[in-house]
Amino acid sequence: MSELRLRVSRTTDLTPTVRRFVLQDPGGCALPAYEPGAHIVVTTPAGHKRSYSLVDPGGARPREYVVCVRRGSGGRGGSGSMHDDVAVGTELVVSAPANRFPLRPSPRYLFIAGGIGITPIRAMLHRLRAGGRTGVQLLYLTRSAEETPFLEEFAGPEDTVHHSAERGPLDLWPYLAAPDDDVRIYCCGPAPLMRAVQALTAHWRMSRIHMEEFAAPLGGMSSPFTAVWAPDGRRVEVPAHLSLLAALRRGGVLVASSCEAGVCGTCRLAVLDGEVEHRDSVLTEGERLSNVVACVSRARSAEIVVGPCDDEGAA
Ligand code: FES
């Protein structure tokens, strides 16, 4: 993954917990191109690697990358470091943009955003609506108006902004009951919203449904398996609710990690035997033949034999 060193040129608090960061090349050069749905991986001053969607629609020679970071409730960590340690003038190492949530052509769209999940969807809406296009519907679900980034932008006739603190959860079924091959659905938000949309669109053609999963893989589909640590033959049970990374650590194998979301590659291990269900966003197809990203990926087979990669250590 190629890396850039960019300078923070502006910050803005969009809500009490969401801050917008504008990143530019220190020499004023244009940045690598990107399209709506793209993200960058930012190394925070505290050393965490975090994936953030680019909130602007992008194009061929952007002058800046703009990301929004919601401060997590868990104190320090990646978002805490972004809020506490980054100011105008701070230089950050970021990856070149990548896109695993690309905007595909369609006669019409239904976008469903939950909270900070608006970020990639805002980029798509701006791109689609720039030419006055209609048939681009938004459902934007947040707790309250105060906690809604970009609220003022989404007051059009095709926008529904729903605040659960005032009105309870929104019933999505009326929007999803009738499958329509002329509509693409894009959903980004917390896992419960994603699971709900998945369940409510089970009767839709799969190719019409697009989910952004950068925070963590969707749960509910994991099976237990056994991991064998090749250097000493130690056997570690990996229950359905634990990641391979967490289970190895519990078994005394110390594997380094950073993002714990399958985007940075720090926890990559060699696979010596067994079949892997890859859930990461970092390995190439070639690397997937012999590697596993332990924080998110799992075994398809009952047993998997893993060990340190040649270029990375684990003890
Ligand atoms: S810790 Fe970043 S991919 Fe696993």
Boltz pocket constraint, residues with backbone or C-beta under 6 A from the ligand:
constraints:
  - pocket:
      binder: B
      contacts: [[A, 256], [A, 257], [A, 258], [A, 259], [A, 260], [A, 261], [A, 262], [A, 263], [A, 264], [A, 265], [A, 266], [A, 267], [A, 268], [A, 280], [A, 282], [A, 293], [A, 294], [A, 295], [A, 296]]
      max_distance: 6.0
